[in-house]
Amino acid sequence: LAIDPQDPAATVWVGGLWQVNPIDGSISNPTNLGDFYPVDINNYGVMTGRSGGVPAIAWFDGPDLEIQFLNSSAFEGAQPRALNDRDIDDPLLTVVGDTYVDGASRGFAWKPYAANNSTTVLGTLGGSESSARDVNSAGDIVGWADTRRKGQQAFIYSGGKMSNLNSMVDTGGATLQWARAINDDGDIVGFMRYPRPISESHGYLLKRLE
């Protein structure tokens, strides 16, 4: 939120970037990103978000903010959620989020520097909707997807295949409903539900076996 210099009595929404000093915790003044609204930033300073209502990535080339749009009318209403730790021009740089297909929410992946500016709409686990929540440097995506009869369940999308995490581990009677994040070691966090004796939700951590 910022003051409109043309009308000090009015306020306008603008994107902003801050930096925190890890030594003393001090924080920089915000860098004005204009109408680019970021939702995530990686360790190379590449950001993802929306500009003018269109999914985009942004980065600084010296003092200049550069923006690259997802140039496809099919993704105009899409909402980016995360991107992985890859630098600009890396063909494995991946943005994930949600879009709409025939009125249903579906996860998507966008690789701005892959051949043909590659975009992929993710499938489901038998139901109608899915949501992509995070992606690691290897391109593994996690989130949730509808099943045919058992509601939302957590998935991992790897190597072009979506797999139900509940079918890959012993859940001890719980249902892994959402996968929220995945790191570069392949560790996944999210929340699960125990139906009995009282329905309860708990966080979980899945660690990749060595």
Secondary structure, DSSP 4 states (H G I P E B T S, - for coil): -EEETTEEEEEE--EEE--B-TTT--BPPPEEEETEEEEEE-TTS-EEEEETTEEEEEEEETTEEEEEE---GGGTT-EEEEE-S--TT-TT--EEEEEEETTEEEEEEE-TTSTTS-EEE---BEEEEEEEEEE-TT--EEEEEEESSS-EEEEEEETTEEEEGGGTS--TT-EEEEEEEE-TT--EEEEEEE-SSS-EEEEEEEPPP-
